[in-house]
Amino acid sequence: MRIIKRSGTEVAFDITKIVAAVEKANKEVVETDRLTTEQIKEIAKKVTLTCSSMDRTFSVEEIQDLVENEIMASQAFQVARKYITYRYTRALVRKANSTDEQILSLIECNNEEVKQENSNKNPIVNSVQRDYMAGEVSKDITKRFLLPEKIVKAHEEGIIHFHDSDYFAQHMHNCCLINLEDMLQNGTVISETMIDRPKSFSTACNIATQSIAQIASSQYGGQSITLSHLAPFVDVSRKKYLKMVREEFNAAGLPLDDSQIASIAELRVREEIKRGVQMIQYQVITLMTTNGQAPFVTVLMYLDEVPEGRTRDDLALVIEEMLTQRILGVKNEKGIYITPAFPKLIYVLEEDNVREGTKYWPLTQLAAKCTAKRMVPDYISEKIMKKLKKGDCYPCMGCRSFLTPDRFTEAGIGNIANAKNYIPGQHKYYGRFNQGVVTLNLVDVACSSDGDMERFWKILDERLQLCYEALMCRHNRLKGTPSDVAPILWQHGALARLKRGETIDKLLYNGYSTISLGYAGLCECTRYMTGFSHTNPEATPFAMEVMQRLNDACNQWKEETNIDFSIYGTPLESTTYKFAKCLQKRFGKIEGVTDKNYITNSYHVHVTEEIDAFDKLSFEAKFQELSPGGAVSYVEVPNMQNNIDAVLAVMQHIYDNIMYAELNTKSDYCQRCDYDGEIQIVSDKEGKLVWRCPNCGNTDEDTMNVARRTCGYIGTQFWNQGRTQEIRERVLHL
């Protein structure tokens, strides 16, 4: 059994330290109030038993809470007082400088919590350590100076989660849709260097990737671009090659007719598309941002986003190449092709590509092959999205956060971002962004109500008010931010073209940006309050009512503030473990509710629940509709590379039933024995979950490549114990 120290270092559990701590407090009281030696040993044994029975690693603070409770249970109140006083005194000392131990453990790579906090950041790398060190300072400043005490307390107790507090000290926003069209067509500035409109497709791809890296360093969330903004530059290259081929052959005295010239030029265009797409893929993977990871970027593939004709056909060529290269993958250090985490790909299912016989059906077949091999692309149904988003179809910002439908255009507010590609009366999405997220732990609301329905709704309203106050802290932190803090975002077209010194305030209202109320654990919340899973027809109405209550709150806040609050199905990458630990600490283990080391993402069906893929997507669709600020559904599938027809059937079901969904396959590789099947999760001798190659027994994470989609995007750096348990317990839906 192991414990996590305050510094984050994981060490072996030592019962003698509990005995020593109690003995120290015991000696501070008069003899008549003291515990006996046997009583002290019994306290230590009970604490040890509790820790071992919870099937997870306890922190020092949690263990000290248990010790305190056991001393009180022994009615040794004077000893308990001394023990509590000692803890309080030490806490005051630590509060004076609360970041030293964490930072030192980061430098020495001993901080187990941070090592698995982000599944796409390697904590050994200097740039990642530097980002985490800065993050520890930011979290400390945020906790002590920037946030109200009640919000900090609620965050620490797992009642809410105040996301990305490691970036809160700076005036940074969350995620965005890049207005790449404006940057490419009208020029931009990168690192104080003027970038003119590119003269070829490959140059446009290069500018795009350089912009992506700069943008990723100026915000803390994901960003999305669309291939539609790159597609017009294919014809720019085509015209260049037509001229070049004609001149080259004329100079060589080799006359060619127009059709021959066009044929040769087209070959060169195809080769340039290949180079440009390869540039996007490899630069996104190999570029490192200031936070020590590859840019979190999503690439949209949406045919109907450009006019029918040459541009749409060129876009189809780019999409085809993007899918072909992604199927191949990228080489690891051994030269073996593996699945990369980024860029995340989204393919829009439309009337002219979703059925056999439609014009772009071959592209959809290729997308299905790519999903079966590499887990991407994910899929947006144009039909369903247009129903839910007032006739519009557009990508999420990163993995799942969606903008609210454009409302400032109808309000006649105009081009508040000063975009050079603004078209009056046309809905605008690229250039918009998200201000931040605060997540509500619905399971805690349920458990706090003790099953009393009237009390549940009262507590929910109180917690929603707390979330509102926390979200307004995020909003107010951005108010007054000068455009100079991130010129590429606010001055040079990525999000706006504001003047130097001008604040971004006008972009925080009227729906230009959104702010997200996240939620977690609807499944467990429903089970506690009704006794059933939310998939049970008797319990579904309650779950829907909870979701509606969240939406009603956001609508009310929007009316009061003119800020677009929106319901967001939180990814819960590492927070799932934090919430689970907090719930167990507050309420113990409740079967089906708090007995796991994770809680369920957003509205999802519990990972252990047997349900057919098609039924799961149809069921979750109605909850996705009530998560307008973002959500993604998934189905867990086996190796589908030899069953592409089944993948296509799922894709067609997505098109007809749900706005945004994905298929979770597996893509692993063991560097020790060259095994390329599924790496398994097992328990080691101490009960810790570890990854093991079923072929050679290798458990060294540094010598295996594991890729899993855990919360809307693919992770490749492994996960904490809670998320690892969730991955192990997933059932197949197909």
DATA-V340162 format. One record per residue. N is the residue number from 1. RES is the residue in one letter. SS is DSSP state (a for helix, b for strand, c for the rest). Layout:
BEGIN
n:N res:RES ss:SS
n:N res:RES ss:SS
END
This chain:
BEGIN
n:1 res:M ss:c
n:2 res:R ss:b
n:3 res:I ss:b
n:4 res:I ss:b
n:5 res:K ss:c
n:6 res:R ss:c
n:7 res:S ss:c
n:8 res:G ss:c
n:9 res:T ss:b
n:10 res:E ss:b
n:11 res:V ss:b
n:12 res:A ss:b
n:13 res:F ss:c
n:14 res:D ss:c
n:15 res:I ss:a
n:16 res:T ss:a
n:17 res:K ss:a
n:18 res:I ss:a
n:19 res:V ss:a
n:20 res:A ss:a
n:21 res:A ss:a
n:22 res:V ss:a
n:23 res:E ss:a
n:24 res:K ss:a
n:25 res:A ss:a
n:26 res:N ss:a
n:27 res:K ss:c
n:28 res:E ss:c
n:29 res:V ss:c
n:30 res:V ss:c
n:31 res:E ss:a
n:32 res:T ss:a
n:33 res:D ss:a
n:34 res:R ss:c
n:35 res:L ss:c
n:36 res:T ss:c
n:37 res:T ss:a
n:38 res:E ss:a
n:39 res:Q ss:a
n:40 res:I ss:a
n:41 res:K ss:a
n:42 res:E ss:a
n:43 res:I ss:a
n:44 res:A ss:a
n:45 res:K ss:a
n:46 res:K ss:a
n:47 res:V ss:a
n:48 res:T ss:a
n:49 res:L ss:a
n:50 res:T ss:a
n:51 res:C ss:a
n:52 res:S ss:a
n:53 res:S ss:a
n:54 res:M ss:c
n:55 res:D ss:c
n:56 res:R ss:c
n:57 res:T ss:c
n:58 res:F ss:b
n:59 res:S ss:b
n:60 res:V ss:a
n:61 res:E ss:a
n:62 res:E ss:a
n:63 res:I ss:a
n:64 res:Q ss:a
n:65 res:D ss:a
n:66 res:L ss:a
n:67 res:V ss:a
n:68 res:E ss:a
n:69 res:N ss:a
n:70 res:E ss:a
n:71 res:I ss:a
n:72 res:M ss:a
n:73 res:A ss:a
n:74 res:S ss:c
n:75 res:Q ss:c
n:76 res:A ss:c
n:77 res:F ss:a
n:78 res:Q ss:a
n:79 res:V ss:a
n:80 res:A ss:a
n:81 res:R ss:a
n:82 res:K ss:a
n:83 res:Y ss:a
n:84 res:I ss:a
n:85 res:T ss:a
n:86 res:Y ss:a
n:87 res:R ss:a
n:88 res:Y ss:a
n:89 res:T ss:a
n:90 res:R ss:a
n:91 res:A ss:a
n:92 res:L ss:a
n:93 res:V ss:a
n:94 res:R ss:a
n:95 res:K ss:a
n:96 res:A ss:a
n:97 res:N ss:c
n:98 res:S ss:c
n:99 res:T ss:c
n:100 res:D ss:a
n:101 res:E ss:a
n:102 res:Q ss:a
n:103 res:I ss:a
n:104 res:L ss:a
n:105 res:S ss:a
n:106 res:L ss:a
n:107 res:I ss:a
n:108 res:E ss:c
n:109 res:C ss:c
n:110 res:N ss:c
n:111 res:N ss:b
n:112 res:E ss:a
n:113 res:E ss:a
n:114 res:V ss:a
n:115 res:K ss:a
n:116 res:Q ss:c
n:117 res:E ss:c
n:118 res:N ss:c
n:119 res:S ss:c
n:120 res:N ss:c
n:121 res:K ss:c
n:122 res:N ss:c
n:123 res:P ss:c
n:124 res:I ss:c
n:125 res:V ss:c
n:126 res:N ss:a
n:127 res:S ss:a
n:128 res:V ss:a
n:129 res:Q ss:a
n:130 res:R ss:a
n:131 res:D ss:a
n:132 res:Y ss:a
n:133 res:M ss:a
n:134 res:A ss:a
n:135 res:G ss:a
n:136 res:E ss:a
n:137 res:V ss:a
n:138 res:S ss:a
n:139 res:K ss:a
n:140 res:D ss:a
n:141 res:I ss:a
n:142 res:T ss:a
n:143 res:K ss:a
n:144 res:R ss:a
n:145 res:F ss:a
n:146 res:L ss:a
n:147 res:L ss:c
n:148 res:P ss:c
n:149 res:E ss:a
n:150 res:K ss:a
n:151 res:I ss:a
n:152 res:V ss:a
n:153 res:K ss:a
n:154 res:A ss:a
n:155 res:H ss:a
n:156 res:E ss:a
n:157 res:E ss:c
n:158 res:G ss:c
n:159 res:I ss:c
n:160 res:I ss:b
n:161 res:H ss:b
n:162 res:F ss:b
n:163 res:H ss:c
n:164 res:D ss:c
n:165 res:S ss:a
n:166 res:D ss:a
n:167 res:Y ss:a
n:168 res:F ss:c
n:169 res:A ss:c
n:170 res:Q ss:c
n:171 res:H ss:c
n:172 res:M ss:c
n:173 res:H ss:c
n:174 res:N ss:c
n:175 res:C ss:c
n:176 res:C ss:b
n:177 res:L ss:b
n:178 res:I ss:c
n:179 res:N ss:c
n:180 res:L ss:a
n:181 res:E ss:a
n:182 res:D ss:a
n:183 res:M ss:a
n:184 res:L ss:a
n:185 res:Q ss:a
n:186 res:N ss:a
n:187 res:G ss:c
n:188 res:T ss:b
n:189 res:V ss:b
n:190 res:I ss:b
n:191 res:S ss:c
n:192 res:E ss:c
n:193 res:T ss:b
n:194 res:M ss:b
n:195 res:I ss:b
n:196 res:D ss:c
n:197 res:R ss:c
n:198 res:P ss:c
n:199 res:K ss:c
n:200 res:S ss:c
n:201 res:F ss:a
n:202 res:S ss:a
n:203 res:T ss:a
n:204 res:A ss:a
n:205 res:C ss:a
n:206 res:N ss:a
n:207 res:I ss:a
n:208 res:A ss:a
n:209 res:T ss:a
n:210 res:Q ss:a
n:211 res:S ss:a
n:212 res:I ss:a
n:213 res:A ss:a
n:214 res:Q ss:a
n:215 res:I ss:a
n:216 res:A ss:a
n:217 res:S ss:c
n:218 res:S ss:c
n:219 res:Q ss:c
n:220 res:Y ss:c
n:221 res:G ss:c
n:222 res:G ss:c
n:223 res:Q ss:b
n:224 res:S ss:b
n:225 res:I ss:b
n:226 res:T ss:b
n:227 res:L ss:c
n:228 res:S ss:a
n:229 res:H ss:a
n:230 res:L ss:a
n:231 res:A ss:a
n:232 res:P ss:a
n:233 res:F ss:a
n:234 res:V ss:a
n:235 res:D ss:a
n:236 res:V ss:a
n:237 res:S ss:a
n:238 res:R ss:a
n:239 res:K ss:a
n:240 res:K ss:a
n:241 res:Y ss:a
n:242 res:L ss:a
n:243 res:K ss:a
n:244 res:M ss:a
n:245 res:V ss:a
n:246 res:R ss:a
n:247 res:E ss:a
n:248 res:E ss:a
n:249 res:F ss:a
n:250 res:N ss:a
n:251 res:A ss:a
n:252 res:A ss:c
n:253 res:G ss:c
n:254 res:L ss:c
n:255 res:P ss:c
n:256 res:L ss:c
n:257 res:D ss:c
n:258 res:D ss:a
n:259 res:S ss:a
n:260 res:Q ss:a
n:261 res:I ss:a
n:262 res:A ss:a
n:263 res:S ss:a
n:264 res:I ss:a
n:265 res:A ss:a
n:266 res:E ss:a
n:267 res:L ss:a
n:268 res:R ss:a
n:269 res:V ss:a
n:270 res:R ss:a
n:271 res:E ss:a
n:272 res:E ss:a
n:273 res:I ss:a
n:274 res:K ss:a
n:275 res:R ss:a
n:276 res:G ss:a
n:277 res:V ss:a
n:278 res:Q ss:a
n:279 res:M ss:a
n:280 res:I ss:a
n:281 res:Q ss:a
n:282 res:Y ss:a
n:283 res:Q ss:a
n:284 res:V ss:a
n:285 res:I ss:a
n:286 res:T ss:a
n:287 res:L ss:c
n:288 res:M ss:c
n:289 res:T ss:c
n:290 res:T ss:c
n:291 res:N ss:c
n:292 res:G ss:c
n:293 res:Q ss:c
n:294 res:A ss:c
n:295 res:P ss:c
n:296 res:F ss:c
n:297 res:V ss:b
n:298 res:T ss:b
n:299 res:V ss:b
n:300 res:L ss:b
n:301 res:M ss:b
n:302 res:Y ss:c
n:303 res:L ss:a
n:304 res:D ss:a
n:305 res:E ss:a
n:306 res:V ss:c
n:307 res:P ss:c
n:308 res:E ss:c
n:309 res:G ss:c
n:310 res:R ss:a
n:311 res:T ss:a
n:312 res:R ss:a
n:313 res:D ss:a
n:314 res:D ss:a
n:315 res:L ss:a
n:316 res:A ss:a
n:317 res:L ss:a
n:318 res:V ss:a
n:319 res:I ss:a
n:320 res:E ss:a
n:321 res:E ss:a
n:322 res:M ss:a
n:323 res:L ss:a
n:324 res:T ss:a
n:325 res:Q ss:a
n:326 res:R ss:a
n:327 res:I ss:a
n:328 res:L ss:a
n:329 res:G ss:c
n:330 res:V ss:b
n:331 res:K ss:b
n:332 res:N ss:c
n:333 res:E ss:c
n:334 res:K ss:c
n:335 res:G ss:c
n:336 res:I ss:c
n:337 res:Y ss:b
n:338 res:I ss:b
n:339 res:T ss:c
n:340 res:P ss:c
n:341 res:A ss:c
n:342 res:F ss:c
n:343 res:P ss:c
n:344 res:K ss:b
n:345 res:L ss:b
n:346 res:I ss:b
n:347 res:Y ss:b
n:348 res:V ss:b
n:349 res:L ss:b
n:350 res:E ss:c
n:351 res:E ss:c
n:352 res:D ss:c
n:353 res:N ss:c
n:354 res:V ss:c
n:355 res:R ss:c
n:356 res:E ss:c
n:357 res:G ss:c
n:358 res:T ss:c
n:359 res:K ss:c
n:360 res:Y ss:c
n:361 res:W ss:a
n:362 res:P ss:a
n:363 res:L ss:a
n:364 res:T ss:a
n:365 res:Q ss:a
n:366 res:L ss:a
n:367 res:A ss:a
n:368 res:A ss:a
n:369 res:K ss:a
n:370 res:C ss:a
n:371 res:T ss:a
n:372 res:A ss:a
n:373 res:K ss:a
n:374 res:R ss:a
n:375 res:M ss:c
n:376 res:V ss:c
n:377 res:P ss:c
n:378 res:D ss:b
n:379 res:Y ss:b
n:380 res:I ss:b
n:381 res:S ss:b
n:382 res:E ss:a
n:383 res:K ss:a
n:384 res:I ss:a
n:385 res:M ss:a
n:386 res:K ss:a
n:387 res:K ss:a
n:388 res:L ss:a
n:389 res:K ss:c
n:390 res:K ss:c
n:391 res:G ss:c
n:392 res:D ss:c
n:393 res:C ss:c
n:394 res:Y ss:c
n:395 res:P ss:c
n:396 res:C ss:c
n:397 res:M ss:b
n:398 res:G ss:c
n:399 res:C ss:c
n:400 res:R ss:c
n:401 res:S ss:b
n:402 res:F ss:c
n:403 res:L ss:c
n:404 res:T ss:c
n:405 res:P ss:c
n:406 res:D ss:c
n:407 res:R ss:c
n:408 res:F ss:c
n:409 res:T ss:c
n:410 res:E ss:c
n:411 res:A ss:c
n:412 res:G ss:c
n:413 res:I ss:c
n:414 res:G ss:c
n:415 res:N ss:c
n:416 res:I ss:c
n:417 res:A ss:c
n:418 res:N ss:c
n:419 res:A ss:c
n:420 res:K ss:c
n:421 res:N ss:c
n:422 res:Y ss:c
n:423 res:I ss:c
n:424 res:P ss:c
n:425 res:G ss:c
n:426 res:Q ss:c
n:427 res:H ss:c
n:428 res:K ss:c
n:429 res:Y ss:c
n:430 res:Y ss:c
n:431 res:G ss:c
n:432 res:R ss:c
n:433 res:F ss:b
n:434 res:N ss:b
n:435 res:Q ss:b
n:436 res:G ss:b
n:437 res:V ss:b
n:438 res:V ss:b
n:439 res:T ss:b
n:440 res:L ss:b
n:441 res:N ss:b
n:442 res:L ss:a
n:443 res:V ss:a
n:444 res:D ss:a
n:445 res:V ss:a
n:446 res:A ss:a
n:447 res:C ss:a
n:448 res:S ss:a
n:449 res:S ss:a
n:450 res:D ss:c
n:451 res:G ss:c
n:452 res:D ss:c
n:453 res:M ss:a
n:454 res:E ss:a
n:455 res:R ss:a
n:456 res:F ss:a
n:457 res:W ss:a
n:458 res:K ss:a
n:459 res:I ss:a
n:460 res:L ss:a
n:461 res:D ss:a
n:462 res:E ss:a
n:463 res:R ss:a
n:464 res:L ss:a
n:465 res:Q ss:a
n:466 res:L ss:a
n:467 res:C ss:a
n:468 res:Y ss:a
n:469 res:E ss:a
n:470 res:A ss:a
n:471 res:L ss:a
n:472 res:M ss:a
n:473 res:C ss:a
n:474 res:R ss:a
n:475 res:H ss:a
n:476 res:N ss:a
n:477 res:R ss:a
n:478 res:L ss:a
n:479 res:K ss:c
n:480 res:G ss:c
n:481 res:T ss:c
n:482 res:P ss:b
n:483 res:S ss:a
n:484 res:D ss:a
n:485 res:V ss:a
n:486 res:A ss:a
n:487 res:P ss:a
n:488 res:I ss:a
n:489 res:L ss:a
n:490 res:W ss:a
n:491 res:Q ss:c
n:492 res:H ss:c
n:493 res:G ss:c
n:494 res:A ss:c
n:495 res:L ss:c
n:496 res:A ss:c
n:497 res:R ss:c
n:498 res:L ss:c
n:499 res:K ss:c
n:500 res:R ss:c
n:501 res:G ss:c
n:502 res:E ss:c
n:503 res:T ss:b
n:504 res:I ss:c
n:505 res:D ss:a
n:506 res:K ss:a
n:507 res:L ss:a
n:508 res:L ss:a
n:509 res:Y ss:c
n:510 res:N ss:c
n:511 res:G ss:c
n:512 res:Y ss:c
n:513 res:S ss:b
n:514 res:T ss:b
n:515 res:I ss:b
n:516 res:S ss:b
n:517 res:L ss:b
n:518 res:G ss:b
n:519 res:Y ss:b
n:520 res:A ss:b
n:521 res:G ss:c
n:522 res:L ss:a
n:523 res:C ss:a
n:524 res:E ss:a
n:525 res:C ss:a
n:526 res:T ss:a
n:527 res:R ss:a
n:528 res:Y ss:a
n:529 res:M ss:a
n:530 res:T ss:a
n:531 res:G ss:c
n:532 res:F ss:c
n:533 res:S ss:c
n:534 res:H ss:c
n:535 res:T ss:c
n:536 res:N ss:c
n:537 res:P ss:a
n:538 res:E ss:a
n:539 res:A ss:a
n:540 res:T ss:a
n:541 res:P ss:a
n:542 res:F ss:a
n:543 res:A ss:a
n:544 res:M ss:a
n:545 res:E ss:a
n:546 res:V ss:a
n:547 res:M ss:a
n:548 res:Q ss:a
n:549 res:R ss:a
n:550 res:L ss:a
n:551 res:N ss:a
n:552 res:D ss:a
n:553 res:A ss:a
n:554 res:C ss:a
n:555 res:N ss:a
n:556 res:Q ss:a
n:557 res:W ss:a
n:558 res:K ss:a
n:559 res:E ss:a
n:560 res:E ss:a
n:561 res:T ss:a
n:562 res:N ss:c
n:563 res:I ss:c
n:564 res:D ss:b
n:565 res:F ss:b
n:566 res:S ss:b
n:567 res:I ss:b
n:568 res:Y ss:b
n:569 res:G ss:b
n:570 res:T ss:c
n:571 res:P ss:c
n:572 res:L ss:c
n:573 res:E ss:c
n:574 res:S ss:c
n:575 res:T ss:a
n:576 res:T ss:a
n:577 res:Y ss:a
n:578 res:K ss:a
n:579 res:F ss:a
n:580 res:A ss:a
n:581 res:K ss:a
n:582 res:C ss:a
n:583 res:L ss:a
n:584 res:Q ss:a
n:585 res:K ss:a
n:586 res:R ss:a
n:587 res:F ss:a
n:588 res:G ss:c
n:589 res:K ss:c
n:590 res:I ss:c
n:591 res:E ss:c
n:592 res:G ss:c
n:593 res:V ss:c
n:594 res:T ss:c
n:595 res:D ss:c
n:596 res:K ss:c
n:597 res:N ss:c
n:598 res:Y ss:c
n:599 res:I ss:c
n:600 res:T ss:c
n:601 res:N ss:b
n:602 res:S ss:c
n:603 res:Y ss:c
n:604 res:H ss:c
n:605 res:V ss:c
n:606 res:H ss:c
n:607 res:V ss:c
n:608 res:T ss:c
n:609 res:E ss:c
n:610 res:E ss:c
n:611 res:I ss:c
n:612 res:D ss:c
n:613 res:A ss:a
n:614 res:F ss:a
n:615 res:D ss:a
n:616 res:K ss:a
n:617 res:L ss:a
n:618 res:S ss:a
n:619 res:F ss:a
n:620 res:E ss:a
n:621 res:A ss:a
n:622 res:K ss:a
n:623 res:F ss:a
n:624 res:Q ss:a
n:625 res:E ss:a
n:626 res:L ss:c
n:627 res:S ss:c
n:628 res:P ss:c
n:629 res:G ss:c
n:630 res:G ss:b
n:631 res:A ss:c
n:632 res:V ss:c
n:633 res:S ss:b
n:634 res:Y ss:b
n:635 res:V ss:b
n:636 res:E ss:b
n:637 res:V ss:c
n:638 res:P ss:c
n:639 res:N ss:c
n:640 res:M ss:c
n:641 res:Q ss:c
n:642 res:N ss:c
n:643 res:N ss:c
n:644 res:I ss:a
n:645 res:D ss:a
n:646 res:A ss:a
n:647 res:V ss:a
n:648 res:L ss:a
n:649 res:A ss:a
n:650 res:V ss:a
n:651 res:M ss:a
n:652 res:Q ss:a
n:653 res:H ss:a
n:654 res:I ss:a
n:655 res:Y ss:a
n:656 res:D ss:a
n:657 res:N ss:a
n:658 res:I ss:c
n:659 res:M ss:c
n:660 res:Y ss:b
n:661 res:A ss:b
n:662 res:E ss:b
n:663 res:L ss:b
n:664 res:N ss:b
n:665 res:T ss:c
n:666 res:K ss:c
n:667 res:S ss:b
n:668 res:D ss:b
n:669 res:Y ss:b
n:670 res:C ss:b
n:671 res:Q ss:c
n:672 res:R ss:c
n:673 res:C ss:c
n:674 res:D ss:c
n:675 res:Y ss:c
n:676 res:D ss:c
n:677 res:G ss:c
n:678 res:E ss:c
n:679 res:I ss:c
n:680 res:Q ss:b
n:681 res:I ss:b
n:682 res:V ss:b
n:683 res:S ss:b
n:684 res:D ss:c
n:685 res:K ss:c
n:686 res:E ss:c
n:687 res:G ss:c
n:688 res:K ss:c
n:689 res:L ss:b
n:690 res:V ss:b
n:691 res:W ss:b
n:692 res:R ss:b
n:693 res:C ss:c
n:694 res:P ss:c
n:695 res:N ss:c
n:696 res:C ss:c
n:697 res:G ss:c
n:698 res:N ss:c
n:699 res:T ss:c
n:700 res:D ss:c
n:701 res:E ss:a
n:702 res:D ss:a
n:703 res:T ss:a
n:704 res:M ss:b
n:705 res:N ss:b
n:706 res:V ss:b
n:707 res:A ss:b
n:708 res:R ss:b
n:709 res:R ss:b
n:710 res:T ss:c
n:711 res:C ss:c
n:712 res:G ss:c
n:713 res:Y ss:c
n:714 res:I ss:b
n:715 res:G ss:b
n:716 res:T ss:c
n:717 res:Q ss:c
n:718 res:F ss:c
n:719 res:W ss:c
n:720 res:N ss:c
n:721 res:Q ss:a
n:722 res:G ss:a
n:723 res:R ss:a
n:724 res:T ss:a
n:725 res:Q ss:a
n:726 res:E ss:a
n:727 res:I ss:a
n:728 res:R ss:a
n:729 res:E ss:c
n:730 res:R ss:c
n:731 res:V ss:c
n:732 res:L ss:c
n:733 res:H ss:c
n:734 res:L ss:c
END
